[in-house]
Amino acid sequence: MKQQPLKIGLIGCGGIVQRIHSPAYMSMPELATVHALSDPSEPSRQAVAERHDVPPGRQHADLREMLSAGGLDAVVVATPHSMHCAQAVEALKAGVAVVSEKPMAVSVEEADAMIEAAERGKAPYAVCHNLLFSPAMREAFHYASNFGGRGLGRSQSIFLKASILSESDWRATRKAGGGCLIDSAYHEIYAVEALMGSPVRYVEARVKTSFYEIDVDDLAFLLFEHANGAVSTVSSTWRAPAFGTEGGRWCEVHAEGGSVRVYHREKAPLSVFTRALGWKTPMEAQADATGHTGFFRAAFEALANGETAPVDAQAGRRQLAIIEAARRATSERRAVEVE
């Protein structure tokens, strides 16, 4: 008997849902359909409702109303960071599976509360580490695993964001859980750790507000020592214009048998080096450069089959532990061991 698509409720109908999430859902109708919406903004609700044919009776301004109406297999959280914990806990307590945009929360303490809620509600939880699921990153994992011991990694997100850094941009406010480290560098942390193939054990860092008159950081430089002794770095800022191959967002590792670099969203997204052939670009840009479609497909398949989430709550908590270690390393001027 053919399994019915999961009925999904969307918590948040803003820009990332309209631009990225929504097309991903539409590409996999056999796995999931958007059943209901929750967002205090009526224009945002209507924009998403029209695309997914969600009737007025299933469009809600309040999350609790949507959960009370029932009929949901899972919800997707796509709201400002500071809202993730409370919204996810509401759904988990109701026994509804949660798939959340990153970060799962703004602190390890909040993450622990969410894990407890998931256990009590017996509901699965997944967090979106989307770059791990892009075609280029999946191919990079294959090369890196065959190159032997990985000794050095580098990852960066260097952007010029002056036009959007204002009080109207929640990412630039402490109240909403924003900041360069937890918003932009977050991706680079999980990407380089995964590509290195060894968990981060020690963190040294400088996380600062150096350029803008905002109450969160706009620059983050991190140095990691991995459990296997290898070293990697993460650099991120909102105040440097990207230039050439060293600009923008990329992740690379160097190993005994070769090197690999992923250029996220570039025309040639993957570069591979071996001593015999030098640098080569074995693939061209493909759809799903951000990896969201790949992540949602894996998450929905796991839910449908009762399997472990592709990126579970413990993985999301670990990211927050690394971020908190980076903040401590900055204030204490020393290497901090990851919890």
C-alpha positions as a Markdown table, in Angstrom:
| # | Residue | x | y | z |
|---|---|---|---|---|
| 1 | Met | 0.0 | 0.0 | 0.0 |
| 2 | Lys | 1.3 | 3.4 | -1.0 |
| 3 | Gln | 2.2 | 5.7 | 1.9 |
| 4 | Gln | 0.4 | 9.0 | 2.0 |
| 5 | Pro | 2.5 | 12.2 | 2.0 |
| 6 | Leu | 3.3 | 13.8 | 5.3 |
| 7 | Lys | 1.0 | 16.7 | 6.3 |
| 8 | Ile | 3.3 | 19.6 | 7.2 |
| 9 | Gly | 2.6 | 22.7 | 9.1 |
| 10 | Leu | 4.8 | 25.7 | 8.5 |
| 11 | Ile | 5.8 | 27.9 | 11.5 |
| 12 | Gly | 6.9 | 31.1 | 9.8 |
| 13 | Cys | 6.2 | 32.0 | 6.2 |
| 14 | Gly | 8.9 | 34.6 | 5.6 |
| 15 | Gly | 11.6 | 35.1 | 3.0 |
| 16 | Ile | 13.5 | 31.9 | 3.4 |
| 17 | Val | 10.3 | 29.9 | 3.1 |
| 18 | Gln | 9.1 | 31.7 | 0.1 |
| 19 | Arg | 12.4 | 31.7 | -1.7 |
| 20 | Ile | 13.9 | 28.3 | -0.7 |
| 21 | His | 11.7 | 26.0 | 1.4 |
| 22 | Ser | 8.6 | 26.3 | -0.7 |
| 23 | Pro | 10.2 | 25.2 | -4.0 |
| 24 | Ala | 11.8 | 22.3 | -2.2 |
| 25 | Tyr | 8.4 | 21.1 | -0.9 |
| 26 | Met | 6.9 | 21.4 | -4.3 |
| 27 | Ser | 9.6 | 19.2 | -5.7 |
| 28 | Met | 8.6 | 16.2 | -3.5 |
| 29 | Pro | 4.7 | 16.0 | -3.4 |
| 30 | Glu | 5.0 | 12.3 | -2.9 |
| 31 | Leu | 6.7 | 12.8 | 0.4 |
| 32 | Ala | 5.1 | 15.9 | 1.9 |
| 33 | Thr | 2.4 | 18.5 | 1.4 |
| 34 | Val | 1.9 | 21.8 | 3.1 |
| 35 | His | -1.3 | 21.3 | 5.1 |
| 36 | Ala | -1.4 | 24.4 | 7.4 |
| 37 | Leu | 0.4 | 27.7 | 8.1 |
| 38 | Ser | 1.2 | 29.8 | 11.1 |
| 39 | Asp | 2.6 | 33.3 | 10.9 |
| 40 | Pro | 1.4 | 36.6 | 12.5 |
| 41 | Ser | 1.9 | 38.4 | 9.1 |
| 42 | Glu | -1.1 | 38.0 | 6.9 |
| 43 | Pro | 0.7 | 39.0 | 3.6 |
| 44 | Ser | 3.3 | 36.3 | 4.3 |
| 45 | Arg | 0.7 | 33.7 | 5.1 |
| 46 | Gln | -1.2 | 34.6 | 1.9 |
| 47 | Ala | 1.9 | 34.4 | -0.3 |
| 48 | Val | 2.7 | 30.9 | 0.9 |
| 49 | Ala | -1.0 | 29.8 | 1.0 |
| 50 | Glu | -1.5 | 30.7 | -2.6 |
| 51 | Arg | 1.5 | 28.7 | -3.7 |
| 52 | His | 0.5 | 25.6 | -1.8 |
| 53 | Asp | -3.4 | 25.9 | -2.0 |
| 54 | Val | -3.8 | 26.1 | 1.8 |
| 55 | Pro | -7.4 | 27.1 | 2.5 |
| 56 | Pro | -8.3 | 30.0 | 4.8 |
| 57 | Gly | -9.4 | 27.6 | 7.6 |
| 58 | Arg | -5.9 | 26.3 | 7.8 |
| 59 | Gln | -4.1 | 29.6 | 7.9 |
| 60 | His | -3.3 | 30.7 | 11.4 |
| 61 | Ala | -1.9 | 33.8 | 13.0 |
| 62 | Asp | -1.1 | 31.8 | 16.2 |
| 63 | Leu | 0.9 | 28.6 | 16.4 |
| 64 | Arg | -1.2 | 27.1 | 19.2 |
| 65 | Glu | -4.3 | 27.5 | 16.9 |
| 66 | Met | -2.6 | 25.5 | 14.2 |
| 67 | Leu | -1.5 | 22.7 | 16.6 |
| 68 | Ser | -5.0 | 22.6 | 18.2 |
| 69 | Ala | -6.6 | 22.1 | 14.8 |
| 70 | Gly | -4.6 | 18.8 | 14.5 |
| 71 | Gly | -4.0 | 16.8 | 11.4 |
| 72 | Leu | -0.3 | 17.4 | 11.3 |
| 73 | Asp | 2.5 | 14.9 | 10.9 |
| 74 | Ala | 5.3 | 17.5 | 11.4 |
| 75 | Val | 6.0 | 21.2 | 11.5 |
| 76 | Val | 8.8 | 23.1 | 10.0 |
| 77 | Val | 10.2 | 26.0 | 12.1 |
| 78 | Ala | 11.5 | 29.0 | 10.0 |
| 79 | Thr | 11.4 | 32.0 | 12.3 |
| 80 | Pro | 14.0 | 34.2 | 14.0 |
| 81 | His | 16.4 | 32.2 | 16.1 |
| 82 | Ser | 15.1 | 33.3 | 19.5 |
| 83 | Met | 11.7 | 31.8 | 18.7 |
| 84 | His | 12.9 | 28.4 | 17.7 |
| 85 | Cys | 13.0 | 26.9 | 21.2 |
| 86 | Ala | 9.5 | 27.9 | 22.4 |
| 87 | Gln | 7.9 | 27.1 | 19.1 |
| 88 | Ala | 9.5 | 23.7 | 18.8 |
| 89 | Val | 8.7 | 22.8 | 22.4 |
| 90 | Glu | 5.0 | 23.6 | 21.8 |
| 91 | Ala | 4.9 | 21.2 | 18.9 |
| 92 | Leu | 7.0 | 18.5 | 20.6 |
| 93 | Lys | 4.8 | 18.6 | 23.7 |
| 94 | Ala | 1.8 | 18.0 | 21.3 |
| 95 | Gly | 3.6 | 14.9 | 19.9 |
| 96 | Val | 4.3 | 16.5 | 16.5 |
| 97 | Ala | 7.6 | 16.0 | 14.8 |
| 98 | Val | 9.7 | 19.1 | 14.3 |
| 99 | Val | 12.0 | 20.0 | 11.4 |
| 100 | Ser | 13.8 | 23.3 | 12.2 |
| 101 | Glu | 15.9 | 25.8 | 10.4 |
| 102 | Lys | 19.3 | 26.3 | 12.1 |
| 103 | Pro | 20.1 | 27.0 | 14.8 |
| 104 | Met | 17.9 | 24.7 | 16.9 |
| 105 | Ala | 18.1 | 27.3 | 19.7 |
| 106 | Val | 20.3 | 30.2 | 20.9 |
| 107 | Ser | 21.9 | 28.3 | 23.8 |
| 108 | Val | 22.8 | 24.8 | 25.0 |
| 109 | Glu | 20.4 | 25.3 | 27.9 |
| 110 | Glu | 17.5 | 25.9 | 25.4 |
| 111 | Ala | 18.7 | 22.9 | 23.4 |
| 112 | Asp | 18.5 | 20.7 | 26.4 |
| 113 | Ala | 14.9 | 21.8 | 27.1 |
| 114 | Met | 14.0 | 20.9 | 23.5 |
| 115 | Ile | 15.6 | 17.5 | 23.8 |
| 116 | Glu | 13.7 | 16.8 | 27.0 |
| 117 | Ala | 10.4 | 17.9 | 25.3 |
| 118 | Ala | 11.1 | 15.6 | 22.4 |
| 119 | Glu | 11.7 | 12.7 | 24.7 |
| 120 | Arg | 8.5 | 13.4 | 26.7 |
| 121 | Gly | 6.4 | 13.9 | 23.6 |
| 122 | Lys | 8.0 | 10.9 | 21.9 |
| 123 | Ala | 8.3 | 13.1 | 18.8 |
| 124 | Pro | 11.3 | 13.2 | 16.4 |
| 125 | Tyr | 13.4 | 16.3 | 15.9 |
| 126 | Ala | 15.7 | 17.4 | 13.0 |
| 127 | Val | 17.7 | 20.6 | 12.4 |
| 128 | Cys | 18.6 | 21.9 | 9.0 |
| 129 | His | 22.3 | 21.7 | 8.3 |
| 130 | Asn | 21.5 | 22.2 | 4.6 |
| 131 | Leu | 25.0 | 22.6 | 3.1 |
| 132 | Leu | 25.8 | 19.0 | 4.0 |
| 133 | Phe | 23.2 | 17.9 | 1.5 |
| 134 | Ser | 24.2 | 20.0 | -1.6 |
| 135 | Pro | 25.4 | 17.9 | -4.6 |
| 136 | Ala | 28.9 | 19.5 | -4.3 |
| 137 | Met | 29.3 | 18.7 | -0.6 |
| 138 | Arg | 28.1 | 15.1 | -1.0 |
| 139 | Glu | 30.7 | 14.7 | -3.8 |
| 140 | Ala | 33.3 | 16.3 | -1.6 |
| 141 | Phe | 32.7 | 13.8 | 1.2 |
| 142 | His | 33.4 | 11.0 | -1.3 |
| 143 | Tyr | 36.7 | 12.5 | -2.3 |
| 144 | Ala | 37.8 | 13.5 | 1.2 |
| 145 | Ser | 37.1 | 10.0 | 2.6 |
| 146 | Asn | 39.4 | 8.5 | -0.1 |
| 147 | Phe | 42.3 | 10.9 | 0.4 |
| 148 | Gly | 43.4 | 9.5 | 3.7 |
| 149 | Gly | 44.2 | 11.4 | 6.9 |
| 150 | Arg | 42.9 | 15.0 | 6.8 |
| 151 | Gly | 45.2 | 17.4 | 8.6 |
| 152 | Leu | 44.0 | 20.9 | 7.7 |
| 153 | Gly | 40.6 | 22.4 | 7.0 |
| 154 | Arg | 39.4 | 25.9 | 6.2 |
| 155 | Ser | 35.9 | 27.3 | 5.9 |
| 156 | Gln | 34.7 | 30.9 | 5.4 |
| 157 | Ser | 31.7 | 33.1 | 4.7 |
| 158 | Ile | 32.9 | 36.6 | 3.8 |
| 159 | Phe | 30.2 | 39.1 | 2.8 |
| 160 | Leu | 29.4 | 42.8 | 2.6 |
| 161 | Lys | 26.0 | 43.1 | 4.3 |
| 162 | Ala | 25.9 | 46.8 | 5.0 |
| 163 | Ser | 22.6 | 47.4 | 3.2 |
| 164 | Ile | 20.6 | 45.1 | 5.5 |
| 165 | Leu | 22.3 | 45.6 | 8.8 |
| 166 | Ser | 19.8 | 47.8 | 10.6 |
| 167 | Glu | 17.4 | 47.5 | 13.5 |
| 168 | Ser | 14.8 | 46.2 | 11.0 |
| 169 | Asp | 17.0 | 43.2 | 10.3 |
| 170 | Trp | 16.4 | 40.7 | 13.2 |
| 171 | Arg | 19.7 | 39.0 | 12.4 |
| 172 | Ala | 21.6 | 42.1 | 13.6 |
| 173 | Thr | 19.9 | 42.1 | 17.0 |
| 174 | Arg | 20.6 | 40.3 | 20.2 |
| 175 | Lys | 16.9 | 40.1 | 21.1 |
| 176 | Ala | 16.2 | 37.9 | 18.1 |
| 177 | Gly | 19.3 | 35.8 | 18.7 |
| 178 | Gly | 21.3 | 37.2 | 15.7 |
| 179 | Gly | 25.0 | 37.8 | 15.1 |
| 180 | Cys | 27.6 | 36.7 | 12.5 |
| 181 | Leu | 28.7 | 33.7 | 14.5 |
| 182 | Ile | 25.3 | 32.0 | 15.0 |
| 183 | Asp | 23.8 | 33.1 | 11.7 |
| 184 | Ser | 26.6 | 33.0 | 9.0 |
| 185 | Ala | 29.5 | 31.2 | 10.6 |
| 186 | Tyr | 27.2 | 28.5 | 11.9 |
| 187 | His | 27.2 | 26.9 | 8.4 |
| 188 | Glu | 30.9 | 27.0 | 8.1 |
| 189 | Ile | 31.4 | 25.3 | 11.5 |
| 190 | Tyr | 29.3 | 22.2 | 10.7 |
| 191 | Ala | 30.6 | 22.1 | 7.1 |
| 192 | Val | 34.3 | 22.0 | 8.0 |
| 193 | Glu | 33.8 | 19.7 | 11.0 |
| 194 | Ala | 31.9 | 17.2 | 8.8 |
| 195 | Leu | 34.4 | 17.4 | 5.9 |
| 196 | Met | 37.3 | 16.9 | 8.3 |
| 197 | Gly | 35.7 | 13.7 | 9.5 |
| 198 | Ser | 36.6 | 14.3 | 13.2 |
| 199 | Pro | 34.7 | 16.2 | 15.9 |
| 200 | Val | 36.0 | 19.6 | 17.2 |
| 201 | Arg | 37.5 | 19.2 | 20.6 |
| 202 | Tyr | 39.2 | 22.6 | 21.4 |
| 203 | Val | 38.2 | 26.1 | 20.2 |
| 204 | Glu | 40.2 | 29.3 | 20.2 |
| 205 | Ala | 38.4 | 32.3 | 18.8 |
| 206 | Arg | 37.9 | 36.1 | 18.5 |
| 207 | Val | 34.2 | 36.9 | 18.1 |
| 208 | Lys | 33.7 | 40.7 | 18.0 |
| 209 | Thr | 31.5 | 43.6 | 16.9 |
| 210 | Ser | 34.1 | 45.5 | 14.8 |
| 211 | Phe | 32.3 | 47.4 | 12.1 |
| 212 | Tyr | 28.6 | 48.1 | 12.7 |
| 213 | Glu | 26.7 | 49.9 | 15.5 |
| 214 | Ile | 24.7 | 46.7 | 16.4 |
| 215 | Asp | 24.5 | 44.8 | 19.6 |
| 216 | Val | 25.7 | 41.5 | 18.2 |
| 217 | Asp | 29.0 | 40.3 | 16.6 |
| 218 | Asp | 29.8 | 41.1 | 13.0 |
| 219 | Leu | 33.1 | 39.2 | 12.8 |
| 220 | Ala | 34.1 | 35.7 | 13.9 |
| 221 | Phe | 37.5 | 34.0 | 13.6 |
| 222 | Leu | 37.8 | 30.5 | 15.0 |
| 223 | Leu | 40.6 | 28.0 | 15.3 |
| 224 | Phe | 39.7 | 24.3 | 16.0 |
| 225 | Glu | 41.7 | 21.3 | 17.1 |
| 226 | His | 39.9 | 18.1 | 16.2 |
| 227 | Ala | 39.7 | 14.9 | 18.2 |
| 228 | Asn | 42.2 | 13.3 | 15.9 |
| 229 | Gly | 44.7 | 16.2 | 16.3 |
| 230 | Ala | 43.9 | 17.9 | 13.0 |
| 231 | Val | 43.4 | 21.6 | 12.8 |
| 232 | Ser | 40.8 | 23.8 | 11.0 |
| 233 | Thr | 39.7 | 27.4 | 10.8 |
| 234 | Val | 36.5 | 29.3 | 10.3 |
| 235 | Ser | 36.4 | 32.9 | 9.3 |
| 236 | Ser | 33.3 | 35.0 | 8.8 |
| 237 | Thr | 32.3 | 38.6 | 8.7 |
| 238 | Trp | 29.5 | 40.9 | 7.4 |
| 239 | Arg | 31.9 | 43.7 | 6.4 |
| 240 | Ala | 34.3 | 42.4 | 3.7 |
| 241 | Pro | 33.4 | 42.4 | 0.0 |
| 242 | Ala | 33.9 | 39.0 | -1.6 |
| 243 | Phe | 36.6 | 38.9 | -4.2 |
| 244 | Gly | 37.8 | 36.2 | -6.6 |
| 245 | Thr | 38.2 | 32.6 | -5.5 |
| 246 | Glu | 39.0 | 33.6 | -1.9 |
| 247 | Gly | 35.8 | 35.6 | -1.4 |
| 248 | Gly | 32.3 | 34.4 | -0.6 |
| 249 | Arg | 31.4 | 31.1 | 1.0 |
| 250 | Trp | 33.6 | 28.0 | 0.7 |
| 251 | Cys | 34.9 | 25.0 | 2.6 |
| 252 | Glu | 38.1 | 22.9 | 2.0 |
| 253 | Val | 40.2 | 20.1 | 3.5 |
| 254 | His | 43.8 | 19.0 | 2.8 |
| 255 | Ala | 44.7 | 15.4 | 3.3 |
| 256 | Glu | 47.5 | 12.9 | 2.6 |
| 257 | Gly | 46.2 | 12.0 | -0.9 |
| 258 | Gly | 44.8 | 15.3 | -2.1 |
| 259 | Ser | 42.6 | 18.3 | -1.4 |
| 260 | Val | 39.0 | 19.3 | -2.0 |
| 261 | Arg | 37.2 | 22.6 | -1.9 |
| 262 | Val | 33.5 | 23.4 | -2.2 |
| 263 | Tyr | 32.5 | 26.8 | -3.5 |
| 264 | His | 28.9 | 27.1 | -2.4 |
| 265 | Arg | 26.6 | 28.6 | -5.1 |
| 266 | Glu | 29.4 | 29.0 | -7.7 |
| 267 | Lys | 29.4 | 27.9 | -11.4 |
| 268 | Ala | 32.1 | 25.4 | -10.6 |
| 269 | Pro | 31.2 | 24.3 | -7.1 |
| 270 | Leu | 33.8 | 21.6 | -6.6 |
| 271 | Ser | 37.6 | 21.7 | -7.0 |
| 272 | Val | 39.8 | 18.6 | -6.4 |
| 273 | Phe | 43.6 | 18.4 | -6.2 |
| 274 | Thr | 45.9 | 15.4 | -6.6 |
| 275 | Arg | 49.6 | 15.5 | -7.2 |
| 276 | Ala | 49.2 | 13.5 | -10.5 |
| 277 | Leu | 46.5 | 15.8 | -12.0 |
| 278 | Gly | 46.7 | 19.1 | -10.1 |
| 279 | Trp | 43.5 | 21.1 | -9.6 |
| 280 | Lys | 40.4 | 19.9 | -11.5 |
| 281 | Thr | 36.7 | 20.9 | -11.4 |
| 282 | Pro | 34.9 | 17.6 | -11.8 |
| 283 | Met | 31.3 | 19.0 | -11.7 |
| 284 | Glu | 29.3 | 21.9 | -12.9 |
| 285 | Ala | 26.7 | 23.8 | -10.8 |
| 286 | Gln | 23.6 | 21.9 | -10.2 |
| 287 | Ala | 20.1 | 22.6 | -8.8 |
| 288 | Asp | 19.8 | 22.7 | -5.0 |
| 289 | Ala | 23.1 | 24.6 | -4.4 |
| 290 | Thr | 22.0 | 25.4 | -0.8 |
| 291 | Gly | 21.2 | 21.7 | -0.1 |
| 292 | His | 17.8 | 22.5 | 1.3 |
| 293 | Thr | 16.0 | 20.1 | -1.1 |
| 294 | Gly | 18.3 | 17.3 | -0.2 |
| 295 | Phe | 17.9 | 17.9 | 3.5 |
| 296 | Phe | 14.1 | 18.1 | 3.4 |
| 297 | Arg | 13.9 | 15.0 | 1.3 |
| 298 | Ala | 16.2 | 13.1 | 3.8 |
| 299 | Ala | 14.3 | 14.5 | 6.8 |
| 300 | Phe | 10.8 | 13.6 | 5.4 |
| 301 | Glu | 11.9 | 10.2 | 4.3 |
| 302 | Ala | 13.3 | 9.5 | 7.8 |
| 303 | Leu | 10.0 | 10.6 | 9.4 |
| 304 | Ala | 7.9 | 8.5 | 7.0 |
| 305 | Asn | 10.0 | 5.4 | 7.7 |
| 306 | Gly | 10.5 | 5.9 | 11.5 |
| 307 | Glu | 14.2 | 6.4 | 11.1 |
| 308 | Thr | 16.7 | 8.6 | 12.9 |
| 309 | Ala | 16.7 | 12.2 | 11.6 |
| 310 | Pro | 19.6 | 13.1 | 9.1 |
| 311 | Val | 20.7 | 15.8 | 11.5 |
| 312 | Asp | 19.2 | 15.2 | 15.0 |
| 313 | Ala | 18.9 | 17.2 | 18.2 |
| 314 | Gln | 22.2 | 16.1 | 19.5 |
| 315 | Ala | 24.0 | 17.4 | 16.4 |
| 316 | Gly | 22.2 | 20.7 | 16.8 |
| 317 | Arg | 23.1 | 20.9 | 20.4 |
| 318 | Arg | 26.8 | 20.2 | 19.5 |
| 319 | Gln | 26.8 | 23.2 | 17.2 |
| 320 | Leu | 25.6 | 25.4 | 20.0 |
| 321 | Ala | 28.3 | 24.0 | 22.3 |
| 322 | Ile | 31.0 | 24.9 | 19.8 |
| 323 | Ile | 29.5 | 28.4 | 19.5 |
| 324 | Glu | 29.4 | 28.9 | 23.2 |
| 325 | Ala | 33.0 | 27.6 | 23.5 |
| 326 | Ala | 34.0 | 30.2 | 20.9 |
| 327 | Arg | 32.4 | 33.0 | 22.9 |
| 328 | Arg | 34.2 | 31.8 | 26.0 |
| 329 | Ala | 37.5 | 31.5 | 24.2 |
| 330 | Thr | 37.1 | 35.2 | 23.1 |
| 331 | Ser | 36.3 | 36.5 | 26.6 |
| 332 | Glu | 38.9 | 34.3 | 28.4 |
| 333 | Arg | 41.6 | 34.5 | 25.8 |
| 334 | Arg | 42.3 | 30.8 | 25.9 |
| 335 | Ala | 41.5 | 27.5 | 24.2 |
| 336 | Val | 38.2 | 26.1 | 25.4 |
| 337 | Glu | 37.3 | 22.4 | 25.3 |
| 338 | Val | 33.9 | 21.6 | 23.7 |
| 339 | Glu | 31.5 | 20.1 | 26.2 |
